[in-house]
Amino acid sequence: MLDVKSLAVDFYLPSGKVTALKDISFTVSPGETLALVGESGCGKSLMALALMRLLPAQAGVSAGDVVLDGVSLPDLPEDAMCRVRGAKMAMIFQEPATALNPVMTVGEQIAEVIRLHENPGKDVVRQKVLQWLTRVGIDKPEERIDAFPFELSGGQKQRVLIGIALAGNPDVVIADEPTTALDVTLQAQILDLLKDLQKERNLALLLITHDLAVVKRYADRVALMYAGEIVEEAPCSAFFASPLHPYAAGLLSAVPSTAKRGQHLSGIAGRVPNLNEMPAGCRFADRCAKAKEACRKAPVPQVPVKGGPDRRVRCLNPGRLPAAHADVTESPLTETGSHEVLRAEHLSVTFVKSRGLFKKPLLTPAVNDVTLTVREGETVALVGESGSGKTTLGKAVLRLIEGDVRITGRVVCGGIEALTAKGEDLTKLRRANQMIFQDPFSSLDPRMSVGESITEGMRALGIGETKEERLKRAAGLLERVGLPASAAERLPHEFSGGQRQRIAIARALAANPRLIICDEPTSALDVSVQAQILNLMKAIQKETGVAYLFITHNFAVVEYLADRVAVMEKGRLVEAGDAAEVLCNPQAAYTKRLLKAVPRLDL
């Protein structure tokens, strides 16, 4: 059993000590799934790193204990802790692009874990690696075992990470957003796999996620975090039936759905306080509509609630208290124009891999004969499994794929022939069409400040006459996506995954584009911040008429946002049409399978 007792984590900075986690207590028993949810930056991933003793050099555990099967982990010497990692407790990290070693094949990275904890023969190791690749849903494992991470899609990389974590047969698995990059069918497959392993080995699972529908389907208990504290802990059924903390009520009201089309989503006003600006009392008080003076005076303890010893809340007035919401008035759906901002005709993309002087190159089709249009002011959702060609299609449209690739067909963006554009036409293409990439960390230069990353594109495209003007616009964009203007001075690694995604959205908006290709723009965000981003995107679309090609796995977002839906399978477009028609009356068998796998949050 994993038992966390009053854990606190401090950061020791030149400006002084700041407390990032405070009074964290919970248990995870064998065979149990505890879901840890909360806003970006609230400390979920930091808590996981503290449990694994992988905190950065400037951070440390200042109080409390972490006990695994009766052994205190903070007291172990490092060589003993190395034997715990992988064999006793393992972690599935949030961002596969940065967690995988880029110069090692994926097979070798899984084999490394097996050799460390089992040390079998070479042939046995390879067979075990192939078994794990198959179990986590990697297609053609015999080929993929020798592939490098850059040769896999985002979802495939995430599956490899899961294989690495499970290869040591641990007793406790900490899964930090394990299905963020996966489509709904593979998400169900991976979570079902984790549940099957849990039954086989009586595994304890700590599931860190922002997907409340996944929590409802797979978790036994829920622990809700806010600003470094657990504010509510309850059995899953009780949490969704009757949330006690106002923050919990606010999160549940922010979930998008078909019923909320044409409305602003109910977000939670404000943002999580900075570490060095924590209030003396309740950390949610400034965002709570029912906060009283007593809430602000002193720290609020987490106390048991009547109805069972396994339900606790950190609130002086528990119950169905409404949180302070953003504007929730009706907003008419954006009118789409007849003017096309994108037309792709018979577009095909094939990757070419040289196999030597006397062998024919290996051809890998990624997109096959796709015809698609996007009109001004319209949102077209592009859905499908990982590896189906969605991201490749988006990049090909904007001429972001170069090198060993063959692209055929025709793409017209704003009257410009995109596949043959050069010089000034290519600059116009870049200015009018932007992309929000799937992995925000790898798309941001780690050596450049956030302000420099946002203004770099503005400078290259001739937007803004002076540096000061560009920086002022960057500050305004950061505030518009829910970050302080001071974030412009910080580096990408100082932000959580969700915060980095907001930075990427601000960067895309900087050029005032006519079309934005959004590759999973809300995948790293919790539902409250997702609501803010979706409200923002709809408001910008209404103001400017910008069109979105929205690549996503989140069908709740599709139901809320999309005007039309296009479904891709293995590089082909298998179904396209009005959103309501495709979602409610799908014709393709593949679309029906996708919709059947979608976890639902029926509140």
Secondary structure, 3 states (H helix, E strand, C coil): CEEEEEEEEEEEECCEEEEEEEEEEEEECCCCEEEEEECCCCCHHHHHHHHHCCCCCCEEEEEEEEEECCEEHHHCCHHHHHHHECCCEEEECCCHHHHCCCCCCHHHHHHHHHHHHCCCCHHHHHHHHHHHHHHCCCCCHHHHCCCCHHHCCHHHHHHHHHHHHHCCCCCEEEEECCCCCCCHHHHHHHHHHHHHHHHHHCCEEEEECCCHHHHHHHCCEEEEEECCEEEEEEEHHHHHHCCCCHHHHHHHHCCCCHHHCCECCCCECCCCCCHHHCCCCCCCHHHECCCCHHHHHCCCCCEEECCEEEEEECCCCCCCCCECECCCCECCCCCCCCCEEEEEEEEEEEEEECCCCCCCCEEEEEEEEEEEEEECCCEEEEEECCCCCHHHHHHHHCCCCCCCEEEEEEEEECCEECCCCCHHHHHHHHHHEEEECCCHHHHCCCCCCHHHHHHHHHHHCCCCCCHHHHHHHHHHHHHHCCCCHHHHHCCHHHCCHHHHHHHHHHHHHCCCCCEEEEECCCCCCCHHHHHHHHHHHHHHHHHHCCEEEEECCCHHHHHHHCCEEEEEECCEEEEEEEHHHHHHCCCCHHHHHHHHCCCCCCC
